[in-house]
Amino acid sequence: MHCFQLITDKIREIFGEQEKKIPLHEPLFIGNEKKYLEECIDSTYVSSVGKFVTQFEEITAEYLGAKKAIVCSNGTAALHISLLLSNVKMGDEVITQPLTFIATVNAISYIKAKPVFVDVDLETMGLSPSGLINFLEEFAEMHNDGFCYNKKTKNKISACIPMHTFGHPCKIDEIAIICERYNIALIEDAAESIGSKYKGQHTGTFGKFGVLSYNGNKTITTGGGGMILTNDEHLGKLAKHLTTQAKVSHRWEFIHDDIGYNYRMPNLNAALGVAQMENLDRYIESKRKLAMVYKSFFNENNIPFFIEPENAFSNYWLNVIFFKDKTERDAFLEYSNEHKVMTRPAWRLMNNLPMFKDCLTYNIKNAEWLEARLVNIPSSVIL
Ligand SMILES: Cc1ncc(COP(=O)(O)O)c(C=O)c1O
């Protein structure tokens, strides 16, 4: 209990807040948000066509070093389209990690593909390259069509979705090499890791597709929104087409040449996105400073605090501490939330949810270890 109070007192001190509840992650609007929103309203371009939509895509692609960025209504939609354009079909297997937010696995399920859960690394909390290779060596075989199949289930293994957990890059370069060797499409779930880099390269730009989220709890927000990233111009065009009802451009005719989706982002949200992008570097700098303050405090008090992995530059989206076991974790969650400091456990592992309990799950010891012990603590930008 003493240590619990020490932690919550420190968090209150850091956020300069003695009375009100301290949230896990608050949005921050300090720039041109109102100005750009007013521009939208004055121009009446509030819906899916407008200059901020194009601008948001262009500045994001440039900032991240991706050839194409395509805005979507949210990150889950962006994952769905990325899977469709990776040719994932009903009954195919898609490898991902059990320690992720439900959206990753929901998107796989929208196509009626089958999630396969492979372990994470303790030092990144993201998909483990060694776990992936062990799984593939045991289960995979290449067929004459050039694709990889699960020799036990006979299903095609068509994609792999690693996730950069809480903003920390996983060992994405190794994962990319393995996926290439087995001809498995790599889709990076970078929903939480905007601005994070691995070996100097932005997360979300290593695979066939990368996906970002601008949900209200993320480092920057558009209210709700997502982005598809790709270095393939052609796939980028197809992604734009599919997210906009597959409408063929014409001045007055309604021509649609595929089953498309209404996954567009309104100009209003994109206006917020452009304004938020203008402050992204500043936000990340502030979040990294906060992480260093946490680090020295937790080190002094012998409480394990998660620091960015080797070779990584992390946006420290949500900071993480560990308790010795689930009982202690739960006692801290109870204490801190009772004392108006918002804290959260990791997500329930996906393989333990009723919808996914029968999915192939391969040796997930690290994910189980992390799930039992980790707690997210307040991580908002402080200026
Ligand atoms: C890992 C992960 N994937 C996907 C998503 C989905 O994003 P959205 O909420 O924008 O649909 C989120 C966050 O919300 C996430 O944390």
The ligand as an ORCA input file, in Angstrom:
! r2SCAN-3c Opt
* xyz 0 1
  C      -3.418     -1.733    -31.683
  C      -4.606     -1.036    -32.249
  N      -5.068     -1.429    -33.435
  C      -6.112     -0.847    -34.008
  C      -6.780      0.185    -33.386
  C      -8.014      0.684    -34.045
  O      -8.067      2.012    -34.258
  P      -9.472      2.783    -34.265
  O      -9.923      2.907    -32.854
  O      -9.106      4.094    -34.887
  O     -10.411      1.998    -35.104
  C      -6.317      0.646    -32.139
  C      -6.887      1.754    -31.396
  O      -7.867      2.203    -31.207
  C      -5.203      0.011    -31.550
  O      -4.748      0.377    -30.354
*
